[in-house]
Amino acid sequence: MYLTRFRVNTGRSDAQRLLSSPHLMHGAVNMSFPIPPPRDGSGPRVLWRIDRDTAAETLLFIVSPTRPDLTHLVDQAGWPAADGPGWTTFAYGQFLTALAKGDTWGFRLTANPVHSIHHQHSKKGEPTKRAAHRTPHHQMRWLLDRQERAGFEIVQKPEERRLLERGDEHELIVRDQRPLQFRRPPAKASRDDVRFTKVTFDGRLRVTDPDVLRRTLTHGLGKAKAYGCGLMTLAPVR
């Protein structure tokens, strides 16, 4: 497994076009691999995420079972004349293998928190419709409901650090909520547009099942993985 970091040159028009369309970015990421890994759940898949931490720095992260070649992205959305290849790839397998039960890490996850609802006039037994969670409270609950079967638990705050009686129990924040809508060829009508809401979680977790967490980190969490959701990364706790 490999973890790759690429800095996007947001001053270039091609970079702005890629950043505005998860469909185009998905295609650009897939072009980094001569043979794209399977997407049928039979093994680790390619996951990617855009981080916009500051106005001056936008980063593309990719987790993949094979090493990518981002030469085309440097040409389109990087600094082709700069020294060096324009991206950094780390061997991820050793880090994953070293994860141990009880370890505490900071984490970031961009995800698509959804739930199933019935149509307004639907009858009993009719199929449900997938809908986005709109509020930070429900988005947090979406992640908390999945933590055990994803191999981790989100660290709880000491009572003296909680700002609210309810809803502030965990080391977890939601930020950068983005409703997205785009057309995926060959669709021509707006009713066929892809629509979803992307949110980013930052927090602190404790490893409860290393094997399951490794799968979460390499297979993704939630829906819309092809469009920049599902990738969780870990960082040392400061």
Salt bridges, closest charged atoms under 4 A:
ASP14 OD1 - ARG17 NH2 3.81
ASP51 OD1 - ARG49 NE 2.71
ASP51 OD2 - ARG108 NH1 3.13
ASP53 OD1 - ARG108 NH1 2.82
ASP53 OD1 - ARG175 NH2 3.48
ASP145 OD1 - ARG141 NH1 3.51
GLU153 OE2 - ARG206 NH1 2.97
ASP168 OD1 - LYS157 NZ 2.71
GLU171 OE2 - ARG161 NH1 2.68
ASP176 OD1 - ARG178 NE 2.95
ASP193 OD1 - ARG183 NE 2.70
ASP202 OD1 - ARG108 NE 2.76
ASP202 OD2 - ARG175 NE 2.81
ASP211 OD1 - ARG214 NH1 2.51
